[in-house]
Amino acid sequence: MTTQKWVYAFGNGKAEGKSDMRNLLGGKGAGLAEMCNLGLPVPPGFTVTTEVCTHYYANRNCYPTELKQQVNDALKQVEQIVGAKFGDAKNPLLVSVRSGARASMPGMMDTVLNLGLNKETVEGLVVRSGDARFAYDSYRRFIQMFSNVVLDIPHHKFEEVIDTIKRDKNYRLDTEMTAEDWKEVVDGSLDIVEKIQKKPFPQDVHEQLWAAAGAVFSSWMNQRAITYRKLNDIPHDWGTAVNIQAMVFGNMGEDCCTGVAFTRNPSTGENAFYGEYLVNAQGEDVVAGIRTPQHLTMKGKKDNQSDLPAMEEVMPAVFKQLDDVRLKLEKHYRDMQDIEFTVQQSKLYMLQTRTGKRTAPAALKIAVDMVSEGVITKQEAIKRIEPSSLDQLLHPTLDPKAKKQIIAKGLPASPGAASGKVVFSADEAEQLTAQGNKVILCRIETSPEDIHGMHAAKGIVTSRGGMTSHAAVVARGMGRACVAGAGEIHIEYAKQQMTVKGVTVKAGEVITIDGSTGEVMLGEVATIQPELSGDFGTLMAWADSMRRMKVRANAETPLDARTARKFGAEGIGLCRTEHMFFDTDRIIAMREMIIADDEKGRRTALAKLEPIQKKDFIELFNIMDGLPVTIRLLDPPLHEFLPKSEAEMAEVAKAAGTTVEKVAKRSSQLHESNPMLGHRGCRLGISYPEIYEMQARAIFTAAIEIQKSGKAVTPEIMIPLVATKKELDILKEMIDRVAGEVMKSSGAKLTYLVGTMIELPRAALRAGEIAETAQFFSFGTNDLTQTTFGLSRDDAASFLPDYYRSGVFEHDPFATLDQDGVGELIKIAVERGRKTRSDIKLGICGEHGGDPNSVKFCNRAGLDYVSCSPYRVPIARLAAAQAAIEDQKDIDARRNAA
C-alpha cells in the first residue's frame, strides 16, 4: 500500500511540485516550486499540503500519522542544502512558517519568521553572522511573532518594551538600538510570555515548529480569514497549505534588504516595474506599514516625489538581477505577478510569486496591452477581468472644477473618490454603515483584523504604510478608495480625532479622499460621472462580439434609461410602472383612484394619470430608439400608495372631495397580513381591469406617436404574478381589445408583444400551458426566490447570517441565484415554454440579472437576455461573454472526447 504524500520539497534548482498543483500546494507553494524549476534563486524548503489542513479539521485538529516522518525527512534535505542544522547550538538552521491557500488572501492568515531561535541557538547565530545586534533583533522578532500568532499575546505588549528602552535612551528610531538593547528587549519579552502563560517561552525548536504549523492551520478559520473568504467567494473547505522554508535575512546590515514588487503597476496597469523595499529589514516590515518603504525604481521615486534613495541607485547590480527575474516570471506566467524578495549580503532570493491583485482600470489596461503584445488572446483577456470589478469604473470621480480644501496628502494607494464621516475603528465603520451612513475609516495603519470595517467603509486613510501595505493591497482588491502613508496626519484614537497642520477633524465630521492623487480634503467635494472609453471600450467591444445573450436594463426614469444606453444596454427588460406614480404631480391622482367608491370614480382619477403615463412612455421609447421596451403593468398592492400621515390624508381627502375618515378607513380596508402574496400583480388587473386598460392605452398611444415621427418602437407588455393561464387569457384579451381600439382611432398599425413574469413556482411548472398565450417570459427571480424558499426578502436579513455560519447557505439567495432550486424551476419553464412556442422570448429581470454567476447560469439555461440595473449592465455584458466562452470550451471538449 502506497503511503500518501503530504509533503513536497523544493530547493537547489528542483522541486517535487509545479505551478499547476496550486489546489494541493496552495498558491505560495506552487509558486515556490515553479520558481525553483525555472532556476531562480529560492531558499530551500517544503510545503505541507492543503489536504493536511482538510484532515486536521476533519479529525479534531489531529495530523495524519505519516506527516511527522515526512516533515523530518524534508527538514533534513533543507539542512543538507543550507549546511546548517535545525536546533544546533553552533550552526542553527532557521526557518519561516507561512500559510498559502490556493486563492490569494493577502494578510488574512498567519506567518512566523526566524523560527528555531532559542537561548542557545541565538548565540550560534551571533558567531556565524559575526553580528550580535542582528542576531538579537532576529530573536526578539521571532518571540513577538510566535507569541502573537501561536500564544495569542497582543503585539503591543512587546512594543511597549521597545518603546520604554527608546524613551529611556532618547532614541527616535529602531535603527539606533544596539545589540545590548535588543538583548534587553529579548529578556523583557521572555518575561512577558512567562508572566502571561505561567510557563516559559518554548525552547525546543521542534515544539516551536509544530506549534507554528498548527497556528497557521488554525488561522484558516480565524475571523478575518472567514470574512475575507465570504467577501471573495472562496470556499471554506479549500484549506491552506503550510510552507516551511530556510530563512534568508534582509536585516543583516546595509547590504541587505527586503521588498515587495509587481511586474506592472497594480493601480494603473502601466508596463513599468513597481514596488518598494526596506534596507536592513524583514519582509513583514514592508507589508505591515511599520516603516515607510523606499521605491525600487528611479521612476517610482520621481513619481511619488520621494527623497529616499531607490534600489536602482543603491544596489544597481542586484536591481538588474531582480528586473530580469520580473521579466522572466511575467513571460512564464503570462500575467502580472506580485513578487516578494530578500537580499542577504548582496545576494538575491525570491520568496514568492503570485498573480498580482490589481484595480479594475489596471486589470483592463494589462489585459488589453497583453493582447496587443501578443502574450494572450482576446478570449483570455475577457476571462481575466472579474465582472463585478467593473463596478469600480462606473461610479463618480471628483469634479476637477469643484472647490477643495486639501488638508493632507499621502500615497495614491487605491484609485477612486469617496466622501464620508470619519471613523477611527473598523467596528464603528461597520455599525455606522449598517445605519445608512457613508464613512471613511482612518487608521494609523490597518491590520487584517480591520477587514470588516474596510469593506463597510467608502474609503480608507492611513498615516503610515506604503503602496504595498496591508491597507493598499486590500483596498485595491475591494475597489475602495485609499490614501496610505499620509504621515502629516496625527491620529489619536483615545481623543477620537486627527490633526494635521493645525486642523482638527473629529469623529463624525465629513472628509473626502481621492485615492488617485492621495489627497485628503475637508467636507464633501462634488463629483462627476465617469467617461468610459479606451481600454474599457476595447475590451467591451471584444466581449460583445463573443456573447450570445443580450443585456437589457431595469429602468423607468429617463435618467436611468440614458445611463443604461451609455453603458451598452440593448433595451429595457423591466420598466416598473408603479415607480412612475410616486412623483408629487401624480401620487394624488393615484390615491384618488384607490379611495374611489366605484369604477366610475376610479376611471375619473385614471383619466388624470393617462396623459402623464403616455408622456413617460414617449420619453422611454425615444431614448431606447427602436430597442425593445418591456413594460410591467402595475404590480404592488394598492395600500403601498396610500398616505401614512394625517396631513397627507387631508391632502388626498381634499383632492377627492371626501373626508379624512374615509381615506383612513380605505387604508385600513386595504391592509394585508402578507402583502407579498396578497392583492397585487395580475390580481389587481382582474379586480380593477380599468387600471390595466389605462396603462395599455397609454403605452399604445405613446408607441403610435413615436412611430408616426418616423422612429421604430417595440413595446412588450408584461403581466406580473401570473399563476394560471386563465389569468393571462383574460388580461391579454383586454390588452388586445385596447390595442385594436387605439389602432382603429389612429389609423396606424403597431406590432407589440404580450407576455408574463414567471415569479411563482406554479407558473414555472405550468409554463407549457401559459406559453400558449404568452409571447415571452421574463423570470422575476426576486419573487421567484421568495416564493420558492418561502422567504421574505425584507425580513430574512435578520437570520440569514446564522444560515451562512451554519453552512445552510453559501450565498445570499437574493444576490446570487439558487441554481439547484430556483434554477431548476427556470430550466423547467424554459423547456416547457419552448416546447409549446418555439420562438418564445426568454429573459430574466430580477436583481440576479447583474450577478456574474447568475448570468452564467442564464446562458447555460438558454435565456435570450438578462436585465439588470443600469450600472450593472457592463458587468452583465462581460459575464455573458465569459459564459459564452466557457460554454464553447465545454462543447469543444465534449466534441474532442467523442
N, C-alpha and C positions, 0 to 999 in steps of 0.2 A: 504494500500500500504506500503510495507516494505521500510524503509529508507536505502539507500546504505551505506555500511560500508566503511569509508575512513581511519579509524584509528584503529590500532591493538596494544594493550597494552602488556607489558611483565614486569616481576619482581616478587620478593617474591616466587621464585620457580615454577612459572607457566607462561604460555604465551597463547595469543589468536592465535598466528601463529605457524608455524613449518617449518622445513627445505625445504619441497617440495613446499613452497609458494614463492620461490625467484622471480618469474615473477611479483608477486604482491607486495611483501615486499622488493624486492631488495636483493642482496647477504648479505649485512650487517644486515638488519632487520631479514632475515630468520635465519642467524647465531646466532643473539642475542636471538631470540625466542627459537631456538633449544637448546642453552646452558642453558637457564632457565629450559626448560623441562628436561634436563639432571641433574638438581640440582646443576649446577655450580654457583659460586658467580658472579652475573651480576647486576650492578646498575639498578634500575627500570627505565622504560621509555616507549616510544610508537613510532610506525612507521606510518608515513603518506605515503600512498601507491603510487606506480608508476602511478596509474590511476588518482591521483590528478594532477601529472605532465602533463599527456596527456590532461586532462581537462583544465589545466592552459594555455597550448599553443593553444588549440583549441578554447578557449574563451577569447582571448585578455588579457591574464595574470590575469584572474579572477578565484577565487576559487569556488568550489561547495558551495551552501548556507548552507548545513548542517555541513560543516567542522569546523566552529568556535566552535560550541557547542560540537562536538565530541572531539576536541583538549582540550577544557576546562575541560570536564569530565575526560579525560585521565590524565591531569595535576593534578587534584585533587587526583586521585589514587596514583600518584607518591608522592605527598605531604604527604599522609597518611602513605605510606610505609617508607619514609625517616624521617618523623617527623619534617618537615620544610615547610615553606610556600613561594611560589613564590612571590617576591616583598616585603616580610615582612622585616621591618627595623631591627628587633631584631634577627630573626631566618630565614634568607633568604635561599630558595632553589635555587641553581644554576644549570644550565643545559648546555649540549653541543648540538650543532645542526650540524649534519653531513649528507652528501649525502650517497647514497647506491644504485647504479644501479645493475641490475641483473647480469651483467658481471663485473668482477673486473676491475676497471680503476684507479689504484693507483696514487693519487696526481692530478688527472685531474679536480676534482671538489672541491667545497669549504667547509670549516669547520669553525665553530665558537665555542670557548670554553669559560667557565666562564660566560655564558650569564645570566643576572639577577642582575648584579652588577651595582650600581649607587652610588651617593654621600652618600645616607643613608644606603643602604644595605652593603656597604663596611665596615661601622662602626660595623654593626651587625656581620659581618664575623670576624672582629678583636676580638670582645668579645667572640664569640662562639669558635674560634680557639685558642684564647689566644696568637696570633702571628700576630702582626701588619705588620711585614715585608712580611709574606706570603700573607696576605690579599691585600696589595697594589701591590705586584708583580702580583697577580692574576688579579687585576683590570686593571693594565696597559697592561697586555697581552690581556684582553678582548677588551679594547679600540683599541689596534693595529689591532687585527684580525677583529673585527667588522668594523672598519674604512676601512681596506683594502678590505674585502670581500663585504661589503654592500655599503659603501660610495665611494669606488674606490680611496682611498687615498693611494699613494705608501708607502710601508713598510719602505723605507729608511728615510722618513720624521721623523718617530718616533725613529728610530735607532740613528739618529743624536742627539736627546735629551739625550739619554742614553750615547752616546759617549762623549758628552760635559761634562756631570757630571763626568764620569770616568776620563776624562782628567784633569778636574779642581781639582779632589780629588786624582789624581795619583793612581787610581785603575787600575788593569790589568784585573781582572775577574768580571763577573756579580755577583758572589757569595760574593764579598766584599761590595756590595751595602747594605745599611741599610734601615730600614723602612722609615725613613725620606727622604732618597734618592729616594726610589720608589714613595713616595708621591709627591715629586718634579717632577718626571717623569710623574705621572698621571696628575698633573696640567699643565705641558708643553704640554702633548698630547691632553688634552681637549682644550687648546688654539689653537693648530694646526687645530683641527677639526672645531672649530668655525670660525677661520680665513678663511679656505678654503670653508666651507659650507655656511658661512654667517648666521649660526644659531647654537645653542648649540648641543652638543652630546646628543642623546635621553636618557632621564632619566626614561621614562615609560617602565617597563620591558615587558609588553605585546606588546608594539610597537617594542621593540627590537626583541622579539621572531618572530613576523610575518615578520619583515624586513629580519631577518636572513634566515627564511624558504624560503621567496621569492628569496633571493640571491642564495640559493642552487638550487632551481628550475631553476633560470636564468642561473646558471653555467653549466647546461646541454647543453646549446647552446653557451658556450664560445669557443673561437677559439682552445684552447688547447684540450678541450674535443672532439670537432668535428674532429680535426686532429687525435686524438687517436682512435676514433671510425672508421675513414676511414682506418687507418693502420691495425686495428684489425678486420675489417668486422663486426662491431657492429651496428645494425640498429639504425637510428636516432629516430625512433618512439617508442623505448622501454621506454624511460623516466627514471627518477631516483626517488627513494623514499627519504624521509627525516626522519632521526632518531633523536628524541629528548630524551635525557637521563640525569638522575641526575648525576651531576659532582662528581667524586672522584678525590682526589688530590695527585699527586706524588711529589708536591713541597711544602709539609708542614714541611719538615725537613729531617734529616739524616736517619730516619726510613721509608722514603717514596722513591718511585722510579717509573719509567715508562719504558716500554720496548716493543720491537717487537721481535718475535721469530718464528722459523719454526720447525716443528716436525721432519724434517730431513734436511740435508744440501742442500739448493736450488742450490748450484753451482756444487756439486759433486754427490749428491744423497745419500751420506753416511748416514746410520741409526744412527745419533747422533743428540742430541738436539743442536740447533744452534740459536744464537740470541744475542741481545745487550740490554743494559739498561743504564739509567742515574739516578743517585741518585739526589733527590731534584729537579725534573724537570717535565715538562708536555710532553705529547705524541708527540706534534708537534716538540719538540726539537730533538727527535731521528731521525724522518724521514726527517727533514729539513736539517740535517747535520750541524747545527749551533755549536753544541758541539760534540767533539769526544766521542762516547759512549764506555762503557766497555762491556766485554764479559760476557755472562751468566755463562758459564761453565769453569772449570779449563782447560779442553781440548782446548776450543776456545782461552783462554788466552795464553796457551802454543804454539798452532799452529801459532798464529799471533804475538808471541814474545812481548806481551803487559806487561807493568809494572803495569797497573791499576788493582785493585782487582776485581775478578769475583763475581757475585751474589752468586754463590755456596759457596764462602768463607764468605762473609759478612752478608748474610741473609739465612743461611742454611735451617731453618725451612720453610720459605716462598718458597725458591727454590724447596724444596722437594714437596711441595704442587703444585707448578707450573708444575713440571715434571710429577706428577700424572695426572694433567689436560691434559698435552700434550699427554700422552699415551691413556687417555680416549677418547679424541677428534679424534685422528687418528684411533683408533679402531672403533669408531662410524661411521666416515665418509668414512673409508676405503681408505683414500688418505692423502698425506702430507698436513698439514694445516699451514697457516700463521696466527699467533695469536698476538693480542695486549693486553697488561695488564697494570694495575696500582696497586702499593702497597701503601695504605694510612695507616700510623701508624701501619705497620707490618701486615695489612690485605690485602689479595689478591682479586682483582676484575678483571674479564675478560670483555674486551671491544669489542673484535671482533674475529671471526674465519672465515676463507675462504680458499678455495683450493689455495695452495701456488703456485705462479709463480716460474718457475724453468728453468734452462738451458736445452738444448737438452740432453747432457750427463747425467744430473741429472734425467731428465724425464725417460730416458731409464733404468737407474740403479734402480730407485724407482719402475718402472713397473715390471721389471724382478724379483727384490727382493721380491716384494709383491706377485708375483705368487709362488715363491719358499717358501714363508712364509705361503701360503695357504689363503691369505687375498682376492685376486682377481683371476679371471680365465684368461687364455691366451687371450680369446676374449676381455675381459675388458682391459687387458694390451695394446693390439693393438689399441683399441678405445681411450686410454688415451693419446697417442702420437699424437701431431699435426704434420701432414706430412711435412708441409713447415718448421717446426723447425729443421728437419734433415739437412737442409742447413748448420747449424752451425757446423756439424760434418765433412762436406765434403770438407772443404777448408784448405789451408795450415796452419801449425803452425811454430813457429820459429825453425830454424835449430840449434840444440844444439851445433854443431861444429862451427857455424858462430861467427865471432868476434863481441863483443858487448861492447859499451861504455855506461855503466849504469850511469845515472846521478841522478836518484832518485828512491825511492821505496815507494809504497803505499800499499793499501789493494787490494788483488786479487778479485775484485768485480764482474767481469763477464768474463769468460774464452774466449780464442782466442787471436790471434795476429793480429796486424794491423799497417801499416805504412801510413804516410800521412803528408801533410802540416799543420802546426799549425795554427789554427784559434781561436779567442777568443770570438766569438759571434755566436749564432745559425743562425742568418740571413746570416752571412758570410759563414758559413758551407754550407747552402743550395745553396747560389749563386755559390760558387766555385765548388761544386759537379755538379751543372747543367752545368758548363762549362767543365766537364770531369776530374776534379781534385779529388784526394783522399785526405781527410782531417781528422785531429784529432782535436776534439773540446776540448779545455782546458778552464775550468771554476773554479772559486774559489769554487762554489757549483752550481749545476744545480737546476732549478726550473721547474715546469710544463710548463712554457712559452717557455722553450728550446726544447720542444718535436720535433719540425720540424727539428731543427739542429742536434739533437741526431740521428734522423732517417737518415739524409743525411750523417752524419759522418761515417767513418770506425771504429772509436774508440773514447773513451771519457776519459779525465783525470780530476779529481777534486782535489783541495788541501785540501778541508775539507770534512767531512762526513764519514760514516761508511759503513759496509756491507749491511745495510738495509736502507741507504739513498736513496733519490729520484733517483740519478744517477745510483746507483747499481741495484735497483729494475727494473727500466725502461730499462736499458741496457741489463739485463738478459732476460727480456721479448722480446726484439727486436733482441737478438742474437748479440749485439755489444760487442766488447772487451771493458772492462772498468777497469781503475785503480782509486780507490777512496781514499780520505784522504791522499794524498801524501803531508804531511804537510811541507816538506822541500822546496817545490816549492813555490816561491813568484810570484804571478800573478799580473801584472799591466796592467789593461785594457787601461788606458789612454796612456801608452807608447807602447802598442801592443807588449808586451814582457813578458817573465817569466825568473826568475833567480833561480839558485839552486847551492850551493857550488861554487860560483864564475863563473859559466857557465851561459851565457845569450842566450836564444833562442827567436828569433824574429818571428813575424807572417810571414808565408810563408816558414819558414825553416822546414825540414823534421825530424820527430821523429818516433820512433817505440815503441809500447807498448805491453806488454804481460799481458793480463788480468788474466792469470792463475797463475802468480807469483807476479804480482804487480809491475813489473819493467818498468821503462821509460828509453828509450835509444836514443842517438843521431843518426841521419841518418837512412837509410833504412837497415834492417837486413834480411839476406836470410831466406827463409822458406823451409819446407819440406812437402810433401804430407801426408795426414792423413792415419793412419792404421785403418781399420775397422774390429773390432773383438769383442770378449767378449759380452757385453750386446747388442751391435748393431747386431752382428751376430745372437745371440739367438732370439731376437725379430723379425728380418727379416726372420729367418727360420720359425717362427710361422706364420708370415704374408704370406709367400709364400705357406704354406700348406693350407691356407684358401681362397686365392683369386682364381677367375675363369679366369680373363683376364691375358694375357701375357703382358710383358712390354719389349719393344724394345727401341733402341736409334736412334737418328738422328746423323749420323756420316759418314764422308767421308775421314778422315785422320787416319793413323794408331794410332796416339796418342789418338784421340777421341774414336776409336774402342776399344783400350785396356782399356781405362778408363771406357768405358761402360761395358765391360766384368767384370772388377774389381767390379763395383757397381751392378752387377747382371743382366745386360741386356740379354734378350733371343733372340737376333738377332738385325739386323739393319732394322728399319722401314722406314728410309729415308736417302739415300745416294744422296746428291745433286751434280751431276757430274759437274755442272758449276764451283763449288769451286775448282775442280781439275785443271781447265785451267788457273788459275791466277798465278800459280808459274812462276818464271822467265824463267825456262827451257822450258816452253810450251806456254806462252802467245804470243810470237812472231809468232809461227806456227798458233795459233788460229786466230790472226789478219790477217795473210796471207790469211787464208781461207775466212775471211769475206770480204776482199777487192778484192778477185779474180773476174775476169770478167765473168767466165763461170764455168760449172760443172767440167770440166777437171782441171781447176786451183784449185777449191775447193778440189777435190779428191787428188790432189798432196799435198796440205797442210795437209789434214786429214790423209794421209798416214804417216806423221811425228808424228801425235798425237796418232795413234792407238797403237803402242807398249808401249807408256807411259801409256795410259788408261789401257791396258791389265795388266801392272805391278801393277798399282793401285788396280785393282780388285783382282789380285792374293793375294796381301797383305791383303786385307779386308777378302777375303774368308778364308785365312789361320788363321787369328785372330779369326774369327767367328766359325771356326771348325765345320761346318755342320749346324750351326744355319741359319735361313732364312736371306737373304740379299735383301732388296728392293732397286733397283737402279732406280732413276728417270732420264730419259733422259733429254737432255738439255732443260732448261725452260726459262731463261731470254732473253729479246730482245738482238740482236747482238750488238747494239750500246754500251751496257754496257762494252764490251770487248775492245772497240777501245780507242786509246790514246787521252789524252786531251792536252798535252804539245807538242810544236814543236819538241823538242829533241826526244820524244818518237815516234812522227810521222816519223821523219827522220830515226829512227832505223827500223821501220816497212817497210818503203819505200825501204831501202837498202836490207833488207832480202827478200822482194818480187820482187825486181828488177823493181821498179816503182818509181813514183815521190811523193814528199810530197803533192803536189797539189791534186793528185789523192786520196791519203789517206784522206785528209781533205774533199774532195768532197764526198767520200763514207760515211764518218761520218755524213756529213750534210744530205745525202740522207736517212740514216737510222734513223735520229732524228724523234721522235714521240711526239705528243702533250700529249697523255695519254698512256704511255708505259705499264701501268698495264693491260690495255685492248687492247694492240696492238699486234704486230707481235712477239708472244712468244709461249712457250709451244708447243703443238702438231701442231700449225700453222707453226712453223719452219720446223717440220718434213714433213708436206705436201708440203711446198715450196722447201725445200732442203733435200729430203729424204736421200741423201748421208751422212748427219751428223748422223742421227739415225742409218743408216746402219753401219757406222764405230763403233759407240758405242755398238751396238748389237754384232758385230763381236768380239770386244774386250772382252765383257762380256762372250760370249760363248767359245772363245779360252782359256780365263783365267779359266773358270769353268772346262773345259775338262782337262786342265793341272793339276788342283788340284785333280780332280777325278782320273787321272792316277797315282797320287802319293799315292793313297790309302785312301784319305780323302773324306768324304761326302761333298756335296755342294748343296745349294738350292737357285739358283738365281730367283728373282722375278723382272721382268722388268715393270716399271711403266711409262705410257704415261701421261704427265701433261696437264692440262687445256682443257680436252675434253668437248665439249658441245653437240656433236651429235654422234650417233652410227657409222655413216659413217666415221667420222674421225678415230675412233678407228679401224674400219674394215680395212681401207687402211693401217694403220701403223702396225697392228698385222699381216696382210698378209705379209708385208715386213719383219718383225722380224722373222716370222716362216720360210720364204724363206732363210734368212741368217743363221738361226739355222740349217736348213737342209743341207745347203752347208758346214758349219763347221763340222757337224757330219759326213757327207759323206767323206770329205777330211781327217778327223782324224780317221775314223773308230770307233768312240765311240758314245754311246747313252747318252743323257742328258735329265733329267727332269727339266722343268722350267715352270714358270707361267708368263702370261702377263695380266696386269690389268691397272687400271687408277686411277688418283686422281679425287675425286669429290670435285671441288672447285668453281663450278658455279651453281647458282640456277637451271638453265635448266637441268644440268646433274643430280642433285638430283631428280628433278621431273620426268625425263625420265630414272631413274635408272633401271627400269624393262627391258626396251629395251636395254640399254647399257650392262646389265648383260648377255645378250645373247652372247656377245663377251668377256667381261671382266671376268677373273677368280678371281679377287679380287678388292675391292675398298679400297682406303685409303683417308680418308677425310682430305683435305688440308684446315684446318679451318682458317688459316691466310687469304688466298684469299677468302674463302667462306664467312668469316665475312665481308671483304671489299666489295665483290660484293652483298651481301645481304643488307647491310646497305647503300651501295653507299658511303663508307668512305675510304679515303686513309690513310693507317696506318702511312705513313710517315708525313702526313700533319695534321692529326686530333689532334695531341697533343696540338696544339696551342689553340683549342677551347673546348676540352673535359672537362677541369676544370669547364667551365661555365655550362656544362651539369650535372656535379656532383653537383654543387651548386644549380642548379635549380631542381634537383631530376629527371632529364630525364634518366640518367644512374646511377645505384648504383655502378657499377664497370666498369673498362676499358674493353670493349668487346673483345679487342685483348689479354687480360690477362686471363679473366675468360669467358668461353663460354656463349654466349647469348642463354639460353636454350629455350626461348619462340619462337624466330625466326629462328636463325641458327640451334638450336637444333631440331626444328620441321622439317626442311629440312633434317637433318641427319636421323631422325626417318622414314620419308617418304622413303628415299633412302634405308634404311636397309630393311624395309618391302617389297618394290617393288623389290629390288635386290634379296632377299631371295626367293621371290615368283617365280622368273624366274629360279634362280640357287640356290638350297637349300644348297649346300656346299660352297657357295661363302665366301671367307675370307674377314673380315671387320676390318679395323683399322683406327686410326687417327694419323696424323703426324705433325699437326701444333703445335705452342707453347703451346696450350691448353693441350697437352698430358702430361705435367708436372704440371698442376694446379689441386690441390686436388678436388675442387668442380667439375671441368670439367671431371676429371677421374671418379668420382662417377656417373655423367650423362652417360658417355660412358658405364659403367657397366649396368646401367638400360636400355640403348638403345640396349643392346645385342651385342656390338662390341667384337671382339675376342682379340684385343690388342690395347694398346696405345703406341706411340713412342714419345720420348722427348729428350732433351739434356742430355748428359751423366751424368752430375752432378745432374740431377733431377730424374734419374732412381730410386734411393731408395725412393724418395718422392712418385713417381707413384706406386711403389710396395706396399707401406704401404697404400696409398689411395685406391688402388684396393682391398686390403684385407678388409679395413673398409667398402667399398661399398658392398662387398660380405656378410659381417656380417650383415649390415643394411638391405640388400635385403632379407636375410634369416629370419631376425626378422620380417619383414613385411609379408612374406609368412606364417610364423608360426602364426602371429596374425590373418591373414585372415582365416587360417585353424581353429583356435580355435573359432573364431567368428561364423564360419559356423556350 
